[in-house]
């Protein structure tokens, strides 16, 4: 068995891509909002994207501790899902930018958790095969 990949990308590479997307969206939503002065809460996707990006970079560069970085990124993904889930109760009071931000957090969090869980299962199967 080889390294686990989704759409040709490793899980750390997906973390880097997801982090970059969240940072980009956070900056865009901060500058596009109509509030005066701009609300710092528009940057919440970027605040979650920076650690995701960093954890992905760390895990690519430090193979020995990759599992620690990926477990931390899974915890961060759970925070994203929980934060994005607020859309269920607060949809009617949210701006379009806030709705997009919450949906993006849900999408990134859920998809990364699914890929990460599959990756963890793959790693366990690989360890079991090598142990035999």
Secondary structure, 3 states (H helix, E strand, C coil): CCCCCECCECHHHHHHHHHHHHHHHHHHHHHHCCCCCCCHHHHHHHHHHHHHHHHHHHHHHCHHHHHHHHHHHHHHHHHHHHHHCCHHHHHHHCCHHHHHHHHHHHHHHHHHHHHHHHHHHHHHHHHHHHHC
